Amino acid sequence: MSILADILSTVFERRYRRSGAQDSRSMTELCTDLLGNPGEMSGGLLARLILDRYADLSWDEKRAFFAFLTDHQGVDPGAVRAALDAYEAQPDKASYRTLMAAAEPPRQELARRLNRVPGATGQLVRMRADLLRMIPDNPEFAMLDLDLRHLFMSWFNRGFLVLRPIDWESPAEILEKIIAYEAVHAIDSWDDLRRRVQPEDRRCFAFFHPAMPSEPLIFVEVALTSAIPGSVQGLLESGRDILPEQDARTATFYSISNCQAGLAGISFGNSLIKQVVADLSQALPNLSTFVTLSPIPGLARWLADRNETLEGADATRARQLAAHYLTQAKRGDGLPIDPVARFHLGNGARVEAVHADADTSENGRRQSGGVMVNYLYDRDRITQNHEKFAASGTVAASSTVRSLAAAAAFEDA
């Protein structure tokens, strides 16, 4: 699988290179000219100029560029109304084509033309990361973001993604990015990374896109264990005994990290977990259980809002409060408040167990009082759990977790 992935990456590799050309036209003039230029070669030169120029803009200049795209490259309501009237009067191929053209804002076509430049996809992803940072202070930019997200959902659909194993033999630039992008349990050294990817009872997998071959989109770290673990310290400790892979019965997903801020809202995690489960099941038929050991990032904050705390709570009380939060704390739309719970329950997992003192790091204590949770991926129940969750927000949970939640004697405020 690694050889095939490397071949695909080589075939499709597209690295962006600056043109170095000079041009006196403004960004708005360059964009207008690109939209009006049908030539592939001259259009490519314009696109590279725009991307080069954007990379050198100050923050305020980037804001002005996004304002131009928002205010002057959107749909024309009058053209849309006229096209819709024509289509209603005579629904045929010609009127439908006119309606489609009128309903698509020019900035979508601009992004497509920019993306014709080799390596431009990564540039556009970073551009969207800038845009997302600006939206809180410039909410009108959300319309532009909808257009980029629409395009990215097509460009980054599962059919284009390549799953690659990450091990100690992977290129150094990839390993460096695994260290940098780890968002759950920080990797504090190369030795720490080695402990996570080299031993036979450890696995790491990442999705890549052919247009961004050296940039992982999302990755998951997996521990092969004899049973369901209840402490991340046990998984990460430096002096642990290495389990022969043939003795493993459980695959534990203990860290899932999204890598590209510019791809926020484009979901890869569901596909990643399903593919890794399938690949591990085939490679290691002795595995019978697939679980996570997950953080509970919103627990301490949610309890504090209700004048409750995990500080000083014994292990049983901490587990009860966590179980109640995971199964009963809901948003206005009926889905769990906790983002990690929404992700795994939406994928068809169930809340299997909660553990006190499972993450004794500073971050683990701060966000959940050290409590962690196992989500179980039961392949015979995934579809049923997913459908119930999608239809009514039903939280699949083990009897043990439900008993803990019931014993919490805690009322939602």
N, C-alpha and C positions, 0 to 999 in steps of 0.2 A: 504493500500500500504506500510506503514511504517513497519507493522508487517511482511509482506511477505519479504520485503527487508532485515529485520533483520534475518529472518529464512535463507534466501539464503546466507547471509554473514556468518552466523554461520556454515552452511553446508560446504561452500567452503573456509572458512578461512584458510589461510596458512601463518603463520608468520615465518620469517627466524630466526633461532637460530644458533649461531656459534658453531662449533664442539669442539674447544679447542685442537684439535689434532696437533701434531708437525710432520713436514716432512722436510727433508733436500733437497728435489728436488726443482729446480727453477720453476718459473712460466711457462716458455716455456716447461720444461720437464713435468710438471703436465698437461698442455694443450695437449701436444702430446700424453701422456699416456691416457688421457680421451678420445680422439678421437679414440684410438686403443683399448679401453676397451669395450666389448659388455655387460658386466655384469651390471645389474641394481643396485645392492647393492654396489658393489665396485666402480661403476661409480658414484653413488651418493656421496660416501665418497670423491672421487677425486673432484667432482664438488664443494662440500662444502669447501674443502681445498682451491680451486682456489678463490672462492668468499671471504673467510676469508682473504686470502693473499692479494687480491686486495684491500680490505677495509683498509688495513694497509700500502699500498704503498704510498710513497711520490709522489708529482706531477710529478717530473722527471721520477720516476719509472713507473708511469702510462703511461707517454708518450712513454717510451721504450716498454711497454706491447702492446700499440696500434700499434707501429711501427712493432713489431713482427707479429701481426695479419694481418696488411696491407701487409707486404713484403713476409711473408712466409705461409699465410693461404688463399691465393687467388686462383683463377682458374688457371689451367695449359693450356695455349693457344694451345700447341701441342696436348694435350689430347682432347681438345674441337674440334680442326680441324679434328683429326682422327675420333672422334665419329660422327661428322657431315658428313664426307665423307661416313662412314659406313651406316649412316641412309639414305643418299641420294641414295646410291647404293641399299639398301634393307630396305625400311621403314616398319619395323615390331615392335612388342612389345619389343623384346630384344634390338634392335638397338636404339629404342627410350628411353628405360630405361638407357642405357649406355650414351646416349647424355645428358639426364637430370642430371645424376650423375656427368658427366664431367663439365657441365655448372654451377653447384652449388659450390661455394667456401667452403672449409672445415670449415671456421669460422662461417658459418651459422649453420652447424651441431654442432659445439662447443657451440654456444649460446643455441641451443635446449637442449643439454645435461646438460648445466648449469641450465637451467630452470626446470629440473626435480626435483630439490631440493625444498621442501616446502618453500615458501616465497621468492624464488629467483627472481621472476618477478620484484619486487620492486628494488632489488639490480641491476638488469640489466638496469632498467630505469635510476637509478642514475649513472650507468656506462656510459650510452649514454649521460647524461647531462655533464659529464666530457669531453667526446669526442667532443661534440659540442663546448665547450669552447676552445678546442685546435685547431679546424680546421682552424680558421683564420691564425694561425702561422704554421700550418702543413696541407696544402691543400690536400696532398696525403691521409690523413685520411678520406676524403670524400667518398672514395670507401667503407671503412669499415662502414661508417654511412649508406650508401645505403643498405647494407646487414641488419643492425639492423632495419632500418626503414621498410624494406620489411617484416621482421618477426613481428615487432610490429603492423603493419597494419592488420595482420592476428590475432594476439593475442588480440588486442583491438578493433576488429570490433564490430559493434552495437549489434550483437546477444549476446555478452558476458557482455554487460554493464547493470547495475542495476540503475534505477532512484530512488533516495531516497529524500523525503522532509527533509529539515533541519529546525528544530524549537528549541525553548528554552529547550525542553525536550531531544534533541539529546545528545549523549555522549560528555562530556567535551573535550575529545581529538579531536573530530570532530569540535566542535565550535572553539577551539583554532586554528585549521588549517584554518578555514574560515577567521578568523581575519588575520592570517599570509599571506594567499594567495590572499586576496582581492587586485586586481591590478588596479582598476579604481577609486574608492572613498574609501580612507583609512578608516578603522574602528579603532577609536582611544581609545576605551575603551569597557568594557563589557556592560556598559549601552548603548553605541552606537550600539553594536551588538544586544542587546535585542530589541531596537527600530526597527531593520530591520527584525527580525524573529518571534517576539512574537505577535504583534497586529493582529487583524483579517483582516486588509487590507494590510498585507504584507505576502509574500511567498518567500521561498528560496528552490531551488532544485539543486541536484548534481548528477553527474554520478559517480558510483563506479565500480571497477572491482573485481570479486570474489577473485582473487589472491592478491588484495591490499585493503582489506575491510575497513581499517581505513584511507585510503588516497583518498580524493576526486580528481578526474581527472579534472573536470571543474564544475563550479557552476554558477547559475544565480540568481540574486535578482530581485524580482518582486514587484511592487507597484500596488495595486488595487485602481483606481481613478475614479472619475465621468466623467472626460474628459481628452483629451491629454495634458499632462503637458509640460510646457516650462521652467522649472527651477529645477535643482536637489536640490537646497537649500530648496525649498518647500517640496520636498519629504523626506529630511533627517533632517529637523529641529526638535528639541526636543519637542517643545510645540505645535505641530500641532494637529488638531482635527482628531481623528480616524474615518474613514468612515466605517459604517456597510457594511459587505461584500455583502449583498443583494442589496445595493444601488450602487455598483460599475458597471460601464459600460465599463471600459477600463482596460486592463492589460498592464502595462508599464515595460518593461525589461530595468532596468537602470544600471545594472552592470553585465558583463559576464567575469569571470576570469578563465584562464587556470592555473592549479595548478602544473603540473609536467614539469619541463624544459626538462627532458629526453624524453618527448612525443611531442616535437615540430615537427610540420609538420603532425601530426596525427590528423585529424579533428574530433572534437566531437560537435562543436557548432551548426552545422546545425541540427543534430539529437536531440540535447538537446532542441533547441527552438521548433522544431516540436512536440516533445513528451510533453513538458510543455503546449504548446497551446492546444493540444488534451486533456490533463488531466484537465486543467482549464476549457475548454469548457464543458466538461462533468460534472465537479463538480459545476460550476457556470454558468448555461445557460443564466444568465442575462448579461454576458460579450459579447460585440459585436465588440470591437476594440482591436487589439493587436499591440502595437507599442514599439519602443525602445526610450530611451532618451540617446543618444550616444555622446561620445566625438569626436572631430575632431583633432586627434593628430598631423597631419602634416601641418595644415593650416598656423600657424604663420611662421614656417620654410620655407614653400614653397613661401609665400609672400615675406619674407625677401630676398630670392634668386632672386626675381624680383624687388627689391628696392621698395616694397610696404609694408605697415605696418597697423596693426589694432590699434596701439596706437593713441589715440585721435580721432578715427573714431566714428561717432555717430552710434546709433543702426541700422539705415537703411543701412548705408554703410557697417557695419560689416556683416549684413545678406546678402547683395548683394555679397560681396567678398566670403563669405562662400558658397553661392549657386553656384557661378561660379566655385569655386574650386571643389566642390562635383560632378558637372555635366560635367565639361569641362576639368579638369586637368587629363591627361592620361599619362601612361607609354608608353614605346616603343611598348609593345604588345597590346596597345589599351584599357587596363583596367585602372580603376581609380588609381591615385597615393595613395590615402588615404587607409590604410589597413583595417580600420573598414568599410569603404564604400565597398571595395571589398568583405568583408565577408558577409555583409547583402544583398547587391545587388546580389551577387552570390547565396544567399539563396532564392531569389525571392521577396525581399522586394522592396519598392520604397522610394525615398527621399520625405518625406511628408511635413516637415516644418523645418526652421532653426530659432534659438532663440538667441538674444543677451543677455549678462549678465545672462546666464543660469547656468554657473559654475564659481563662483567668488573665488574659491580656488586658491592658488598660482599656482598649477599645471594647473588648467583650464585656468588661465590668460596666463601662459607661452606658452601653446601649441596651444591655439586657441583664445586668447583674450576674453575668457569666452563664446564663441559661442558654442552651442550644436545643435544636429540635431535629429529629429524624423524619424526613418525608419518604415514605415507601412507594416505590414504583412496582406495583404488582401487575405483571403483564396481562393477567387474566381479568383485571378490574379497571385498567386504565381508561378504557373507552367509556364504561359506565360511570366512573367517577367524574370524568371530564364532562359528560353530557348533563349530569345532575348539577354540577357546579355552574355550567354555562346557562342552564335553564332557570335555576332558582337560587344560585349561590350556596347550595348545599355543601357543607364542609365534610369531606370524608375523614373520619378519625377512628382510631382503634378504641376498643372498649376501655382500655387503661386510661387513655387521654380523656375520654368523656367522663370517666369517674373522677379524675383529678379536677376537671373543669367544674363539675357539679359540687365538689367539696370546697370550692374556693369561697363560697358564701360572699360573693362580690357582685354588686349591682352596677350595671353600666350607668354612667351619669348622662 
